[in-house]
């Protein structure tokens, strides 16, 4: 996802509230034109799927299927 896509949904101030981070962090992402991968996944969930994390692959992603491959569930 790009910062432009995110800013179509939330203002920088609201985005900082949604993520529980400082406006300085959000402004830093805007300057760098990138959002950290962990925050992208968080935004994907918080946007109800309207936003998609870069390189998101639901077939292999832990957040999508709720379990890690190669690991037994109790």
C-alpha positions as a printed Julia matrix, in Angstrom:
74×3 Matrix{Float64}:
   0.0     0.0    0.0
   1.08    3.54  -0.54
   0.78    6.48   1.8
  -1.5     8.12  -0.8
  -3.96    5.2   -0.55
  -3.99    5.48   3.24
  -4.54    9.24   3.16
  -7.65    8.73   1.03
  -9.19    7.04   4.09
  -7.65    8.87   7.05
  -6.03   12.25   7.63
  -2.51   12.14   9.07
  -3.84   13.14  12.51
  -6.57   10.47  12.45
  -4.1     7.88  11.16
  -1.84    8.51  14.14
  -4.84    7.95  16.45
  -5.94    4.79  14.63
  -2.45    3.3   14.96
  -1.71    4.68  18.41
   1.45    6.38  17.22
   2.69    9.93  17.03
   1.94   12.35  14.24
   5.72   12.63  13.85
   5.88    8.96  12.85
   3.12    9.42  10.3
   4.84   12.51   8.88
   8.08   10.52   8.66
   6.3     7.85   6.59
   4.97   10.61   4.35
   8.47   12.06   3.88
   9.96    8.63   3.16
   6.95    7.67   1.0
   6.73    4.27   2.69
   4.82    2.62   5.5
   6.57   -0.05   7.61
   5.37   -3.56   6.76
   4.0    -4.27  10.24
   1.94   -1.08  10.1
   0.7    -2.03   6.63
  -0.71   -5.28   8.01
  -2.3    -3.39  10.87
  -3.87   -0.92   8.44
  -5.14   -3.76   6.28
  -7.02   -5.15   9.27
  -8.2    -1.78  10.57
  -9.45   -0.73   7.13
 -11.53   -3.87   6.83
  -9.52   -4.96   3.8
  -9.94   -1.73   1.84
  -6.16   -1.4    2.02
  -3.85   -4.29   1.14
  -0.33   -4.64   2.47
   2.38   -4.7   -0.19
   3.21   -8.23  -1.3
   0.26   -9.61   0.69
  -0.29  -13.27  -0.18
  -3.28  -14.78   1.65
  -2.1   -18.3    0.82
   1.08  -17.92   2.83
   0.33  -15.11   5.23
  -0.15  -15.85   8.93
  -2.71  -13.07   9.35
  -4.92  -14.48   6.63
  -5.14  -18.11   7.68
  -4.48  -17.87  11.42
  -1.74  -20.47  11.57
   1.86  -20.85  10.62
   2.77  -23.41   8.02
   4.66  -26.4    9.27
   3.44  -25.94  12.8
   0.86  -28.13  14.48
  -2.16  -26.62  16.13
  -2.93  -27.92  19.64
